[in-house]
């Protein structure tokens, strides 16, 4: 975890701090960069002759002070309607201990300023849109999403969910189910059978609202580049769920994740 801890620990004006802030760019979520540069997590920064995206990103992190890292749970929202207000994934949080922050969060909860609704616009905490479309909206997933995105955007960094908190999920929705929240992974080519709908489905739109999302397609992400694995989708490794079949890109990745668990348990 040195790549993220070093940014927290070393000031930006030290050699260690400068080096850490350059390295952190490899693990930051593209949606976070979009949000900081354009105000929209789904919209990429458009380079021009005077301003390249690389330069803009480097400038963004050059003097950053980070108090928290987190990942987002894009499987819990409906793309196109709710991808501006996404809950944090409750299985992974890295925070700088702070009594002041803790007290402030308590005050947010005690305020009672949570409004029901699923519109992702005027619902949720302080009518900010972080409402009941988020699983756990009144607790960590919704409260911390509001806090990180609204109150502490400049000091809280969303990480690439395949690097940290990888659950082997598909970055896109699937035609397999009518419910866009259904987390179906990509069908393996040799499994496809056009005469059977059970084995004839396709990927659709990116869950995070971007046009392309291969950089967060965790089902095909090399695990050697991952730092934290999360077994909520693959299930308990000692049970070997789904070992009897091979249908999507999820299964090979989950099998590899299970092997890694047995190596270090």
N, C-alpha and C positions, 0 to 999 in steps of 0.2 A: 504493500500500500504506500510505499515511499513516494510514488509519483503524485499522490494526492495529499499526503500528510506534509510533504515538504513545502507545498504552497501555503498551507496553513501555518507552518512553523517559521519559515524564513521570510524576513521582510523583503519587499520587492527591490530594494536598493542594494541587496547583497548579491554576491556572485551565485551563491546557492539558490537564492530566491529567483533570480533572473533565469537561471537554468531550469528550475522547477516550473516556472510559468511558461516556458517554451515547450517543455515535455507534456504538460497537462493537456495541450491542445489535441493530442492523439486520442484522448479518452472522453472528451466533452461531447455531449449529445448535440447533433446538428440542429435539433429543434431549439435548444438553448441559444446557440449562436444566432439562429434566425430571429428569435424573440428579442435578443439584445440589439441586433443590427437593424431590424425592420419593424419591430413591435408586433410581429406575427410569427408564431412558431412554425407555421406551414409555408411561409414565404421566404425564399432565398434572397440574399443580398445580390443586387445586380452590379457587377463591376463596370467601370468605365475607364477612359484613358487616364483619368486623374486618381482613381481610387480602385485598387484591386481588392478582392475579397480577402486574400491572404494578409495583406497589409492591415485591413480593417480588423480582422480577427486578432492579429498580433497586438495591435494597439489596444484592443479591448481587454486583453489579459496582462498587458505589460505591468500595470500597477495594481492589479486586483488584490483585494483582501477577501479570503474565503472563510466563511464561518460554518458552512454546511455543504454537504454533497448528498444527492438523492437521485433516484430514477423515477420515471413516470410509468403508469400502468395504462397503456394505450388499448389494451384488450377490454377495458371497462367502459369505453365510450363509443358513440356512434359517429363514424367519420363524416365530416362535412357539417355536422350539426353541433358537435361538442368538442372538436379538437383544439379549441382555444383554451378550454378550461378542463385540464386533465388532472386527475388525482395522482398523488405520489404512490409509489409501490411501497407498501408498509413493511416489506421484508428487508429493506436496505436503507439505512440512514447513517451518515457520518457527520457528527456535529462537534463544534467547539464548545466545551462545557461553559455555561454562563448562567449565573443566578439571575442576572438581569433579564435575559431572554426567557428563562423559565417563568419568571414572575409576569412578564408581559403576555406570554401565552395563556397563563391562568386568567389574566384580565380579559383576554379575548373570549375565552370560554364563559367566564362569569357574566360577561355583557349580555349573553343570550341573544346576540344579534345574528341569529341563523334563521333564514327564511326558506320555507319549503318550496318545492318546484323542481322541474327537470329541464328548464329552458336553457340552462348554461349562460344566462344573460343577467337576470335580476334576482336569481335565487341564491341560496347558500349564504356563506359568511359575509355579512355586511353588504348584501345584495350585489356581490362581486361576480356571481356566476358559478362559484364553486359550490354547487348544490347537490341535490339528491340523485342526479345522473351519475355521480361518483359513488362507488361502493365505499362505505365508511366515511361519508361526507361530513358527518358531525364529529368524527374522531380524527385519527392521524391522517388518513388519506386526503380528506377534504381540508381540514384545518391547516395542515402543513403546506399543502399546495397553495392555499391562499397566502399564507405567510411568506413562503419562498418566492412566489411569482409576483405578488403585489407589494408587500412591505419590504422584502429583503432581496429583490431581484439582483442587485449589484454585488451581493455578498454570498449568494447561494447558487451553487452550480449543479445543473442537471448533467449527469454522466450518461454516456452511451450504455444503454441497457444490455447490450451484448457483452460489453467489457466487464461491467459490474452488474450483478443480479441477473445473469442469463438464465432464462427459463425455456430455451429452445423453441420459442414461438415464431409464428409467421408474421412478418411486418405488414402483410396485406390481409384484407378480408377475403372470403372464399365464396364461390357460388354453391358450395356444398350445403349451406343452410341459409334460410331466409333471414334469420336473425344475424345482423352484421357483427354482433358481439361474439358470435360463436368462433372460438379460436382454432379453426381447422388449418393444418399445415399444408404445404405444397405437395401434390401428388407426385410420386416417383414416376419417371417416364415409362418404365417397363411394367408398371402396375395398371396403367390406363387401359380401360375397356369401354369403348364407345357404346356398346350395347347394354351396359350396366351403369345406371346413374350413381350407384354406390362407388364406382371407380372411374368416374368421368366428370371431374369438376376442375375449376380453374381459379387462379388468384384474381382478385379484383383491385380495389383501390388501396392506397397506403392508409393504414390506420391513423397515422399522425397528420394526415392531410397534405403531405408533400406530394409532388408529382412522382418522384422516385425515392425509394427507401431501402435499397440494397445494403446500405451501410448499417442498417439496424435489423437485418434479417437474421435473427438469432438462430433459427433452425439450421442455417448453413454457415454459421460463424465458426471459425477455427478455435477450438477450445484452448489451444495453447496461448491464445491472445486474451483469454478471459481471466479475470481476477476472482470473481465471486460467482458461484453457481447456485441457482435456486431451484429446488425440486418440486415446486408446487404443480407444475404441468407434467413433468416426467413421473412424479409420484415417488414414494419411498424406494430407494435403490435396492434395499434388501428383499423387496417383493418382486422385483423384475417385472413390473407391469407391462403388458404388451409384448413380452418376449416371444410370443407365439406367432407374431405377424410382422410384416414389413410393408407399409403402405405409403408413408410420407417421409419427408426429410427429417421430421421430428424423431422418428425411431432410431436411426443411426446415431444422432446426436445424443439422445437420451441414454442409449447403451454406453456411449463413450463417457457420459457424465456419471453413470453408475460405476463404471470401471475406475474412474478417478476417485469416487467416494471410497471404494474398497481399498484403494492404495493408501489413503491417508486416515482412515477411520481408527 
